[in-house]
Amino acid sequence: MPDNRAWALPYLALILNALVWGVSWWPLRELQGEGLHPLWSSSITYLLGAMAMLCFMPRVWGEFVRHKALWLLALAAGTTMVGFNWGVSIGEVIRVVLLFYLMPIWAVLLARLILKEPITGKAVVRVVLAFSGAVLLLSPNGSLGFPLPSNLAEWLGLMGGAAFALNNIMLRHQAERTAQARLFAMFVGGVVAPTAVAAFLVVLLGQGNAFVQWPVLPGLYGGLVLLGFASTLLMANYGLQYGASRLPANVTSVVMLSEVVFATLSAILLTNEVLTLQVGIGGAMILLAAALSALESTDAH
């Protein structure tokens, strides 16, 4: 029995991470209702994480400053936060999350540009599969069209997925850096990018615009939600580090796809969203492409 528990712990840790991110749209929307835009919520949450790392591992700052490639990792991670957190806060959760997982398309292109990896026949199949799923996902029900997002939330989901693909490519590119420095870079990006975008939009559009306002001090309920959100994200990141360090990378990637299941179920239960047959088929094609991308890493090692 103890052996079975030990064997299951890494999987449970990854599922915890996927669960937290799958339902992260709920606290973000609650905080938005309290007057705190998801961009500000994201930056505050990651600021707490970055400060905690600096308190316990102060050397990560020097490594981060010395290696400029980590700055690109920070930018990718921060852009991911902007796209995903803002997108799920204002749009249909199911569609935004599925668009986010169009990563196989971006991963093939970025791996070619940054890592000089060849574009294989299997990679082309994954891209075609993901693109076909996007056609179904983004077309009006019962028709087919060129797959372009129809609103800001869908564009944000698409942008977040592309940034997350770059994030993963840069993690591989910077494999010689310490895990702590890479994680710290992602926290820094999660602070800087959302803050910069939010501040820019407020200055450009003026206070009272429909997109972003300056942050306000949340009330008791908002403060509790923010604290709980930050705490669960820290636990989720620890779960990811624990599970990913003990399981093969391809297994980690496939288990993490359960985030889509948690996001879909929570959106159906807590909102008026409905998973239509067309969206379901398109989403299944996108997830299959993502799973094939993860599983192919087995052949690469």
Secondary structure, 3 states (H helix, E strand, C coil): CHHHHHHHHHHHHHHHHHHHHHCCHHHHHHHHHCCCCHHHHHHHHHHHHHHHHHHHCCHHHHHHHHCCHHHHHHHHHHHHHHHHHHHHHHCCHHHHHHHHCCHHHHHHHHHHHHCCCCCCHHHHHHHHHHHHHHHHHHCCCCCCCCCCCCCHHHHHHHHHHHHHHHHHHHHHHCCCCCHHHHHHHHHHHHHHHHHHHHHHHHHHHCCCCCCCCCCCCCCHHHHHHHHHHHHHHHHHHHHHHHHHCCCCHHHHHHHHCHHHHHHHHHHHHHCCCCCCHHHHHHHHHHHHHHHHHHHHHHHHC
